Amino acid sequence: MENAGKQKIEKFITNCKAELLNHTLQEVVLSPHLKKINSLLDECLEVLQNEWIHESPVNSNKSFRSGERSKIGEMKKENILFFAYCMSKWDYQFVCALSGQPFNQGEAFEYLAKKMGVKVNTIKNYRDTFDSHVEQMRSNRQGWKKELNDDFRAVKEKFDSYSEDQLVAIGKELIRGEQ
């Protein structure tokens, strides 16, 4: 798709989301029906952005299965691991603090999955991997009893000493970068 077409579609979806917020005179969409429309618009934008990424020549010859990862793929995985670590340590309330939304656990996972462009189960599985290695502040999940690989261990070691407020601030920056 041409760049001008991409920008036009992205602008259209962004304008629709702005109109929803203006129509409700709220900073956040609260109505379940409008919330669903807002969610569908987010999904449309995510699908389009994923398509645009896949069209990029940077990703065209890389295979995640073969162990080769593009720079974008590595950064994205690090971000997903960060959020999984935070979900393990601070539970779904971390996502509530991050987003300013009163999510339940399922909604928190859906929010992160949409923002990161991955399946909900990817984040859940990564969280479960951290569970038996992380000091959990709001739960006592057992998770999986297996050794952390280097990627997981690096995230744990990097963020173990951070406060929840510090992690929320980092998470907000990462979410902004994904949009």
HELIX and SHEET records of a PDB file:
HELIX    1   1 ASN A    3  THR A   24  1                                  22    
HELIX    2   2 PRO A   32  GLU A   55  1                                  24    
HELIX    3   3 LYS A   71  TRP A   90  1                                  20    
HELIX    4   4 GLN A   93  SER A   99  1                                   7    
HELIX    5   5 GLN A  105  MET A  116  1                                  12    
HELIX    6   6 VAL A  120  ASP A  131  1                                  12    
HELIX    7   7 ASP A  150  PHE A  159  1                                  10    
HELIX    8   8 GLU A  164  GLU A  178  1                                  15    
END                                                                             
